[in-house]
């Protein structure tokens, strides 16, 4: 047996062991690791039922370095998925194919702790007939991304934010993220700060604007809502035949927050054709047709509950969240790459420079972006 085959067999045995802990019917056939996420470990397992049908499931370990209280994360996920299923059923839509569904583990909970496999695991349905993209390829996909996350916000808009707890405190607190960056730069544990001087100087120029949305929230000018907080295009499941949005996934960061956090991250991930680790920065810029389609999709789904202060800051949120993610990548690089998975030396610095270049591009187009938002809102009012 080759070393590669031995590794594959060991992974399959591990996946089968984890799957045995959940209410999955049938005989295990095969398993594979899904590597398109930064945080959690994710496997897909296939089982054959008694009638010969093949069913697939998602097994996922919650990263307890990132999520200090995995049980809290699961309580949030359970509440949100139950509410969405209830809403979809009331709207006479098939809930099973349009949202994540948790499968119970041994003992009755929707998760199980397996020390021999690294910690807490859960099991989801695999949403069949769908796929994802890591980068938006056309304006239709941008529209669908906006519509998907706008629909998610609409589905949970009648939930009380108090019922959902913060799984990562200060997750989108940009001033706090900036303070953490400055602290990492001062300590410089990996002796990397010197090569980040240009990025640190740029962020110092922008720093006075980092608190704008939080200050508006404190003054009651922006409502606290339940938000997804990780609105990348690869968290939207799209129908394989039509490319229409089916549902959103990866609910670990669902928390009380601002709708603008979600929209801002969509601008970051759905309006640029380059990957977030593209090293040729000449390719990193906002594409206005993609932004326009994104806004159209989002407002088609969410316009009914958004306030004027929220829509007035849609363009600003794109710049802020893109900058914040750049700050987080840069901080992780200075700290020794402890948070985000990396695939090569300097990966987080490459990501940071990429995101700050995109933030500069967004900043230069903000007036045009906001004018387009206002034109759309006028059309809705007619």
Secondary structure, 3 states (H helix, E strand, C coil): CCHHHHHHHHHHHHHHHHHCCECCCCEEEEEEEECCCCCCEEEEEEEECCCCCEEEEEEEECCCCCCCCHHHHHHHHHHHHHHHHHHHHHCCCCCCCCCCCECCECCCCCCEEEHHHCEEEEEEECCCCEECCCCCCCHHHHHHHHHHHHHHHHHHCCCCHHHCCCCCCCCCCHHHHHHHHHHHHHHCCCCCHHHHHHHHHHHHHHHHHCCHHHHHHHCCCCCCEEECCCCCHHHEEEECCCCCEEEECCCCCCEEECHHHHHHHHHHHHCCCCCCCCCCHHHCCCCHHHHHHHHHHHHHHHCCCCCHHHHHCHHHHHHHHHHHHHHHHHHHHHHCCCCCCCCCCCHHHHHHHHHHHHHHHHHHHHHHHHHHHHHHHHHHHC
